[in-house]
Amino acid sequence: MPTSLPGWILLAVGLYLGLGVLFAIAFVLKGAGRVDPLARQGTWGFRLLILPGAAALWPLLAGRWLKGVDTPPEERTPHRQRAQPESAR
């Protein structure tokens, strides 16, 4: 058990990444296709590419997967808002 602050920080980061890797494997195999319809047709190369990101962002992706969100959120950037017609704003 760590006794210093750096030891506790390393333990917390290790736990976060360990849980992230476990989640990412399940997400790449099953969850990606449920969260994004286009990911259902993704190749194994695509799935390997999203593995590190899924491990790093696992709390966000886990929340979307558990909520059953099946489409990615729409971007709300100033550029997209200006490109929309006035009636759609």
Rosetta constraint file for C-alpha pairs under 8 A:
AtomPair CA 2 CA 7 HARMONIC 4.95 0.50
AtomPair CA 2 CA 8 HARMONIC 5.80 0.50
AtomPair CA 2 CA 11 HARMONIC 7.84 0.50
AtomPair CA 3 CA 7 HARMONIC 6.60 0.50
AtomPair CA 3 CA 8 HARMONIC 7.34 0.50
AtomPair CA 4 CA 8 HARMONIC 6.44 0.50
AtomPair CA 5 CA 9 HARMONIC 6.20 0.50
AtomPair CA 6 CA 10 HARMONIC 6.14 0.50
AtomPair CA 7 CA 11 HARMONIC 6.16 0.50
AtomPair CA 8 CA 12 HARMONIC 6.14 0.50
AtomPair CA 9 CA 13 HARMONIC 6.15 0.50
AtomPair CA 10 CA 14 HARMONIC 5.96 0.50
AtomPair CA 11 CA 15 HARMONIC 6.14 0.50
AtomPair CA 12 CA 16 HARMONIC 6.13 0.50
AtomPair CA 13 CA 17 HARMONIC 6.12 0.50
AtomPair CA 14 CA 18 HARMONIC 5.90 0.50
AtomPair CA 15 CA 19 HARMONIC 6.06 0.50
AtomPair CA 16 CA 20 HARMONIC 6.00 0.50
AtomPair CA 17 CA 21 HARMONIC 6.09 0.50
AtomPair CA 17 CA 55 HARMONIC 6.75 0.50
AtomPair CA 17 CA 56 HARMONIC 7.02 0.50
AtomPair CA 18 CA 22 HARMONIC 6.42 0.50
AtomPair CA 19 CA 23 HARMONIC 6.06 0.50
AtomPair CA 19 CA 55 HARMONIC 7.84 0.50
AtomPair CA 20 CA 24 HARMONIC 5.86 0.50
AtomPair CA 20 CA 54 HARMONIC 7.18 0.50
AtomPair CA 20 CA 55 HARMONIC 4.07 0.50
AtomPair CA 20 CA 56 HARMONIC 6.17 0.50
AtomPair CA 20 CA 57 HARMONIC 7.58 0.50
AtomPair CA 20 CA 58 HARMONIC 5.52 0.50
AtomPair CA 21 CA 25 HARMONIC 6.29 0.50
AtomPair CA 21 CA 52 HARMONIC 7.95 0.50
AtomPair CA 21 CA 54 HARMONIC 7.94 0.50
AtomPair CA 21 CA 55 HARMONIC 4.93 0.50
AtomPair CA 22 CA 26 HARMONIC 6.73 0.50
AtomPair CA 22 CA 55 HARMONIC 7.75 0.50
AtomPair CA 23 CA 27 HARMONIC 5.97 0.50
AtomPair CA 23 CA 54 HARMONIC 7.66 0.50
AtomPair CA 23 CA 55 HARMONIC 6.68 0.50
AtomPair CA 23 CA 58 HARMONIC 6.60 0.50
AtomPair CA 23 CA 62 HARMONIC 7.93 0.50
AtomPair CA 24 CA 28 HARMONIC 5.87 0.50
AtomPair CA 24 CA 51 HARMONIC 5.77 0.50
AtomPair CA 24 CA 52 HARMONIC 7.56 0.50
AtomPair CA 24 CA 54 HARMONIC 5.04 0.50
AtomPair CA 24 CA 55 HARMONIC 4.89 0.50
AtomPair CA 24 CA 58 HARMONIC 6.95 0.50
AtomPair CA 25 CA 29 HARMONIC 6.29 0.50
AtomPair CA 25 CA 51 HARMONIC 7.10 0.50
AtomPair CA 26 CA 30 HARMONIC 5.96 0.50
AtomPair CA 26 CA 31 HARMONIC 6.77 0.50
AtomPair CA 27 CA 31 HARMONIC 4.19 0.50
AtomPair CA 27 CA 32 HARMONIC 5.62 0.50
AtomPair CA 27 CA 54 HARMONIC 7.34 0.50
AtomPair CA 28 CA 32 HARMONIC 5.61 0.50
AtomPair CA 28 CA 47 HARMONIC 5.76 0.50
AtomPair CA 28 CA 48 HARMONIC 7.92 0.50
AtomPair CA 28 CA 50 HARMONIC 7.42 0.50
AtomPair CA 28 CA 51 HARMONIC 6.51 0.50
AtomPair CA 28 CA 54 HARMONIC 7.86 0.50
AtomPair CA 29 CA 47 HARMONIC 7.94 0.50
AtomPair CA 30 CA 34 HARMONIC 7.18 0.50
AtomPair CA 31 CA 35 HARMONIC 6.23 0.50
AtomPair CA 31 CA 65 HARMONIC 6.47 0.50
AtomPair CA 32 CA 36 HARMONIC 6.03 0.50
AtomPair CA 32 CA 39 HARMONIC 5.87 0.50
AtomPair CA 32 CA 40 HARMONIC 7.01 0.50
AtomPair CA 33 CA 37 HARMONIC 5.59 0.50
AtomPair CA 33 CA 38 HARMONIC 7.09 0.50
AtomPair CA 33 CA 39 HARMONIC 4.83 0.50
AtomPair CA 33 CA 40 HARMONIC 4.09 0.50
AtomPair CA 33 CA 41 HARMONIC 7.76 0.50
AtomPair CA 34 CA 40 HARMONIC 7.43 0.50
AtomPair CA 34 CA 65 HARMONIC 7.15 0.50
AtomPair CA 34 CA 68 HARMONIC 7.53 0.50
AtomPair CA 34 CA 69 HARMONIC 7.66 0.50
AtomPair CA 34 CA 70 HARMONIC 5.72 0.50
AtomPair CA 35 CA 64 HARMONIC 6.89 0.50
AtomPair CA 35 CA 65 HARMONIC 6.00 0.50
AtomPair CA 35 CA 68 HARMONIC 7.21 0.50
AtomPair CA 35 CA 69 HARMONIC 5.75 0.50
AtomPair CA 35 CA 70 HARMONIC 4.50 0.50
AtomPair CA 35 CA 71 HARMONIC 6.09 0.50
AtomPair CA 35 CA 72 HARMONIC 7.06 0.50
AtomPair CA 36 CA 40 HARMONIC 7.25 0.50
AtomPair CA 36 CA 70 HARMONIC 5.66 0.50
AtomPair CA 36 CA 71 HARMONIC 5.29 0.50
AtomPair CA 36 CA 72 HARMONIC 6.03 0.50
AtomPair CA 37 CA 41 HARMONIC 7.96 0.50
AtomPair CA 37 CA 70 HARMONIC 6.76 0.50
AtomPair CA 37 CA 71 HARMONIC 6.75 0.50
AtomPair CA 38 CA 42 HARMONIC 7.10 0.50
AtomPair CA 42 CA 46 HARMONIC 5.74 0.50
AtomPair CA 42 CA 47 HARMONIC 6.74 0.50
AtomPair CA 43 CA 47 HARMONIC 6.38 0.50
AtomPair CA 44 CA 48 HARMONIC 6.13 0.50
AtomPair CA 45 CA 49 HARMONIC 6.28 0.50
AtomPair CA 46 CA 50 HARMONIC 6.42 0.50
AtomPair CA 47 CA 51 HARMONIC 6.24 0.50
AtomPair CA 48 CA 52 HARMONIC 7.92 0.50
AtomPair CA 49 CA 53 HARMONIC 7.92 0.50
AtomPair CA 50 CA 54 HARMONIC 6.01 0.50
AtomPair CA 51 CA 55 HARMONIC 6.21 0.50
AtomPair CA 52 CA 56 HARMONIC 6.26 0.50
AtomPair CA 53 CA 57 HARMONIC 5.96 0.50
AtomPair CA 54 CA 58 HARMONIC 5.38 0.50
AtomPair CA 54 CA 61 HARMONIC 7.09 0.50
AtomPair CA 57 CA 61 HARMONIC 6.38 0.50
AtomPair CA 58 CA 62 HARMONIC 5.70 0.50
AtomPair CA 59 CA 63 HARMONIC 6.19 0.50
AtomPair CA 60 CA 64 HARMONIC 6.48 0.50
AtomPair CA 61 CA 65 HARMONIC 6.03 0.50
AtomPair CA 62 CA 66 HARMONIC 5.98 0.50
AtomPair CA 63 CA 67 HARMONIC 6.08 0.50
AtomPair CA 64 CA 68 HARMONIC 6.24 0.50
AtomPair CA 64 CA 69 HARMONIC 5.43 0.50
AtomPair CA 65 CA 69 HARMONIC 6.27 0.50
AtomPair CA 75 CA 80 HARMONIC 7.41 0.50
AtomPair CA 76 CA 80 HARMONIC 6.39 0.50
AtomPair CA 76 CA 81 HARMONIC 6.64 0.50
AtomPair CA 77 CA 81 HARMONIC 6.26 0.50
AtomPair CA 78 CA 82 HARMONIC 6.15 0.50
AtomPair CA 79 CA 83 HARMONIC 6.29 0.50
AtomPair CA 80 CA 84 HARMONIC 6.45 0.50
AtomPair CA 81 CA 89 HARMONIC 7.22 0.50
AtomPair CA 84 CA 88 HARMONIC 6.29 0.50
AtomPair CA 84 CA 89 HARMONIC 6.86 0.50
AtomPair CA 85 CA 89 HARMONIC 6.97 0.50
